[in-house]
Amino acid sequence: MTSRPGGTERTRGRRLADRAVTETAALHAVLDAGLVAHVGVVDDGQPFVLPMGYARMGDDLVLHGSTGSRLMRCLAAGAPTCVTVTLLDGMVLARSAFESSMNYRTAMVLGVARRLDGDEELAALRALSDHLLPGRWDDIRPPSAKERAATMTVALPLAECSVKIRTGGPDDDPADLVDPMYARTWAGEVPLEASFGTPVPEPASAASPVPRYVSQWGRA
């Protein structure tokens, strides 16, 4: 069951606490808009953080990878993990380096994952496909028994998490706003937008129409 973001001592906002968001809907919105998560574990005293595709499936975050992956083996064995998803929305230009910033939406999930199998694993693999490649699952061959045997899939409950969001322009030092030199410096925000480009077919698909769901892919 998803808990309220920031609802535990480990996830309560302290630094820049005014940017902390406690609505579960905000957590879901960030996770549903992102495509890449950074997943961290400690193995034999050494921290490792790897980027991974992911999906939210109800109140779980699901991940998959090779059965030979150190990260996946650690997760399946019950190693504590920290997963972060960040969406960069813009650059914030202030009249000083100190007050310059970024606009962003970010979520952090702490906990211990569990390995999935059977129908639950297949549902998670479909959720991953639907999140990363929306509309694609029904057009492609599903995973074979051999492919599934080489794949490990885990679910991390959204039971301990936090969300931070920054929007708007710079918070300039009041002295810079009246300084004879720096008051004339341009300040503001530059939005950053991510988008999908024009689909490029591989040679054998050159004569096939681009599926509508591909041409309509977008970013939130």
C-alpha positions as a Python dict, from the first residue, in 0.01 Angstrom:
ca = {
    (1, 'M'): (0, 0, 0),
    (2, 'T'): (135, 342, -96),
    (3, 'S'): (207, 561, 204),
    (4, 'R'): (194, 938, 209),
    (5, 'P'): (516, 1079, 62),
    (6, 'G'): (738, 1211, 338),
    (7, 'G'): (546, 1008, 592),
    (8, 'T'): (845, 848, 764),
    (9, 'E'): (1141, 989, 953),
    (10, 'R'): (1375, 887, 671),
    (11, 'T'): (1169, 1060, 402),
    (12, 'R'): (1048, 1371, 584),
    (13, 'G'): (1162, 1683, 400),
    (14, 'R'): (1428, 1884, 584),
    (15, 'R'): (1644, 2070, 334),
    (16, 'L'): (1419, 2305, 131),
    (17, 'A'): (1117, 2146, 296),
    (18, 'D'): (881, 2387, 117),
    (19, 'R'): (944, 2187, -201),
    (20, 'A'): (830, 1861, -43),
    (21, 'V'): (494, 1732, -167),
    (22, 'T'): (291, 1491, 46),
    (23, 'E'): (11, 1391, -193),
    (24, 'T'): (21, 1034, -322),
    (25, 'A'): (-119, 1157, -654),
    (26, 'A'): (197, 1366, -702),
    (27, 'L'): (414, 1057, -642),
    (28, 'H'): (218, 861, -902),
    (29, 'A'): (235, 1151, -1149),
    (30, 'V'): (615, 1175, -1128),
    (31, 'L'): (664, 800, -1160),
    (32, 'D'): (417, 773, -1447),
    (33, 'A'): (587, 1057, -1638),
    (34, 'G'): (944, 929, -1603),
    (35, 'L'): (1118, 661, -1807),
    (36, 'V'): (1449, 602, -1625),
    (37, 'A'): (1508, 531, -1257),
    (38, 'H'): (1842, 526, -1079),
    (39, 'V'): (1856, 219, -856),
    (40, 'G'): (2111, 187, -577),
    (41, 'V'): (2232, -106, -367),
    (42, 'V'): (2539, -180, -157),
    (43, 'D'): (2724, -502, -242),
    (44, 'D'): (3020, -609, -31),
    (45, 'G'): (3053, -258, 108),
    (46, 'Q'): (3057, -86, -233),
    (47, 'P'): (2757, 129, -341),
    (48, 'F'): (2635, 77, -699),
    (49, 'V'): (2378, 298, -873),
    (50, 'L'): (2250, 202, -1216),
    (51, 'P'): (1995, 359, -1454),
    (52, 'M'): (1704, 129, -1536),
    (53, 'G'): (1372, 133, -1715),
    (54, 'Y'): (1085, 85, -1473),
    (55, 'A'): (709, 102, -1438),
    (56, 'R'): (457, 168, -1167),
    (57, 'M'): (214, -120, -1124),
    (58, 'G'): (-45, -13, -872),
    (59, 'D'): (135, 40, -542),
    (60, 'D'): (460, -118, -662),
    (61, 'L'): (754, -5, -871),
    (62, 'V'): (863, -291, -1098),
    (63, 'L'): (1210, -349, -1243),
    (64, 'H'): (1357, -621, -1458),
    (65, 'G'): (1699, -730, -1578),
    (66, 'S'): (1926, -1024, -1648),
    (67, 'T'): (1949, -1306, -1396),
    (68, 'G'): (2324, -1250, -1420),
    (69, 'S'): (2298, -887, -1310),
    (70, 'R'): (2462, -809, -976),
    (71, 'L'): (2204, -540, -911),
    (72, 'M'): (1910, -769, -981),
    (73, 'R'): (2057, -1050, -771),
    (74, 'C'): (2103, -809, -480),
    (75, 'L'): (1747, -682, -511),
    (76, 'A'): (1601, -1032, -533),
    (77, 'A'): (1804, -1138, -228),
    (78, 'G'): (1646, -863, -19),
    (79, 'A'): (1914, -594, -23),
    (80, 'P'): (1776, -254, 85),
    (81, 'T'): (1752, -16, -208),
    (82, 'C'): (1696, 348, -291),
    (83, 'V'): (1530, 428, -624),
    (84, 'T'): (1508, 782, -761),
    (85, 'V'): (1326, 926, -1063),
    (86, 'T'): (1399, 1282, -1175),
    (87, 'L'): (1229, 1494, -1441),
    (88, 'L'): (1424, 1809, -1531),
    (89, 'D'): (1179, 2080, -1636),
    (90, 'G'): (1398, 2386, -1678),
    (91, 'M'): (1700, 2595, -1586),
    (92, 'V'): (1656, 2885, -1343),
    (93, 'L'): (1885, 3183, -1398),
    (94, 'A'): (1927, 3413, -1102),
    (95, 'R'): (2143, 3721, -1058),
    (96, 'S'): (2394, 3517, -860),
    (97, 'A'): (2547, 3173, -898),
    (98, 'F'): (2425, 3079, -550),
    (99, 'E'): (2056, 3143, -625),
    (100, 'S'): (2060, 2988, -973),
    (101, 'S'): (1877, 2656, -979),
    (102, 'M'): (1671, 2405, -1176),
    (103, 'N'): (1301, 2331, -1198),
    (104, 'Y'): (1236, 1964, -1143),
    (105, 'R'): (1004, 1688, -1023),
    (106, 'T'): (1169, 1407, -832),
    (107, 'A'): (1060, 1099, -639),
    (108, 'M'): (1259, 873, -407),
    (109, 'V'): (1149, 527, -294),
    (110, 'L'): (1317, 331, -14),
    (111, 'G'): (1260, -32, 74),
    (112, 'V'): (1320, -398, -3),
    (113, 'A'): (1201, -553, -330),
    (114, 'R'): (1057, -898, -378),
    (115, 'R'): (1109, -1128, -674),
    (116, 'L'): (808, -1198, -895),
    (117, 'D'): (722, -1517, -1078),
    (118, 'G'): (442, -1680, -1273),
    (119, 'D'): (144, -1471, -1378),
    (120, 'E'): (252, -1188, -1149),
    (121, 'E'): (584, -1163, -1330),
    (122, 'L'): (415, -1166, -1671),
    (123, 'A'): (181, -887, -1558),
    (124, 'A'): (483, -685, -1445),
    (125, 'L'): (659, -737, -1779),
    (126, 'R'): (349, -614, -1957),
    (127, 'A'): (332, -314, -1724),
    (128, 'L'): (693, -233, -1811),
    (129, 'S'): (619, -257, -2182),
    (130, 'D'): (302, -47, -2152),
    (131, 'H'): (491, 223, -1960),
    (132, 'L'): (803, 240, -2176),
    (133, 'L'): (645, 144, -2510),
    (134, 'P'): (275, 229, -2474),
    (135, 'G'): (52, 32, -2710),
    (136, 'R'): (329, -202, -2822),
    (137, 'W'): (262, -521, -2622),
    (138, 'D'): (-30, -638, -2839),
    (139, 'D'): (178, -603, -3159),
    (140, 'I'): (485, -798, -3053),
    (141, 'R'): (577, -1153, -2957),
    (142, 'P'): (549, -1205, -2582),
    (143, 'P'): (851, -1331, -2386),
    (144, 'S'): (934, -1696, -2446),
    (145, 'A'): (997, -1943, -2165),
    (146, 'K'): (1372, -1922, -2239),
    (147, 'E'): (1367, -1542, -2228),
    (148, 'R'): (1173, -1536, -1904),
    (149, 'A'): (1418, -1785, -1750),
    (150, 'A'): (1699, -1539, -1829),
    (151, 'T'): (1508, -1246, -1683),
    (152, 'M'): (1459, -1145, -1322),
    (153, 'T'): (1167, -921, -1226),
    (154, 'V'): (1116, -754, -888),
    (155, 'A'): (857, -530, -726),
    (156, 'L'): (942, -253, -479),
    (157, 'P'): (646, -135, -267),
    (158, 'L'): (578, 239, -263),
    (159, 'A'): (552, 224, 115),
    (160, 'E'): (832, 466, 200),
    (161, 'C'): (888, 753, -38),
    (162, 'S'): (930, 1126, -86),
    (163, 'V'): (854, 1379, -357),
    (164, 'K'): (1005, 1720, -422),
    (165, 'I'): (901, 1968, -690),
    (166, 'R'): (1043, 2306, -784),
    (167, 'T'): (866, 2546, -1021),
    (168, 'G'): (887, 2914, -1106),
    (169, 'G'): (1161, 3170, -1142),
    (170, 'P'): (1465, 3263, -935),
    (171, 'D'): (1465, 3365, -570),
    (172, 'D'): (1716, 3646, -600),
    (173, 'D'): (1892, 3796, -303),
    (174, 'P'): (1709, 4127, -239),
    (175, 'A'): (2042, 4311, -248),
    (176, 'D'): (2103, 4192, -605),
    (177, 'L'): (1770, 4343, -716),
    (178, 'V'): (1890, 4695, -626),
    (179, 'D'): (2259, 4655, -699),
    (180, 'P'): (2364, 4910, -969),
    (181, 'M'): (2533, 4638, -1177),
    (182, 'Y'): (2343, 4315, -1110),
    (183, 'A'): (1995, 4463, -1112),
    (184, 'R'): (2037, 4496, -1491),
    (185, 'T'): (2134, 4128, -1533),
    (186, 'W'): (1868, 3920, -1710),
    (187, 'A'): (1705, 3662, -1482),
    (188, 'G'): (1427, 3411, -1538),
    (189, 'E'): (1365, 3051, -1630),
    (190, 'V'): (1433, 2853, -1948),
    (191, 'P'): (1190, 2560, -1984),
    (192, 'L'): (1335, 2226, -2089),
    (193, 'E'): (1107, 2007, -2298),
    (194, 'A'): (1166, 1641, -2387),
    (195, 'S'): (998, 1498, -2695),
    (196, 'F'): (1007, 1199, -2927),
    (197, 'G'): (1152, 1251, -3274),
    (198, 'T'): (1035, 1119, -3609),
    (199, 'P'): (1029, 736, -3611),
    (200, 'V'): (1308, 579, -3822),
    (201, 'P'): (1217, 232, -3956),
    (202, 'E'): (1468, -49, -3983),
    (203, 'P'): (1515, -167, -4346),
    (204, 'A'): (1263, -453, -4339),
    (205, 'S'): (994, -219, -4201),
    (206, 'A'): (1048, 58, -4457),
    (207, 'A'): (722, -24, -4637),
    (208, 'S'): (517, -76, -4322),
    (209, 'P'): (312, 213, -4182),
    (210, 'V'): (424, 359, -3851),
    (211, 'P'): (174, 248, -3584),
    (212, 'R'): (-45, 531, -3464),
    (213, 'Y'): (52, 467, -3103),
    (214, 'V'): (419, 527, -3199),
    (215, 'S'): (353, 849, -3389),
    (216, 'Q'): (150, 978, -3093),
    (217, 'W'): (402, 902, -2819),
    (218, 'G'): (460, 1203, -2597),
    (219, 'R'): (617, 1310, -2271),
    (220, 'A'): (433, 1445, -1968),
}
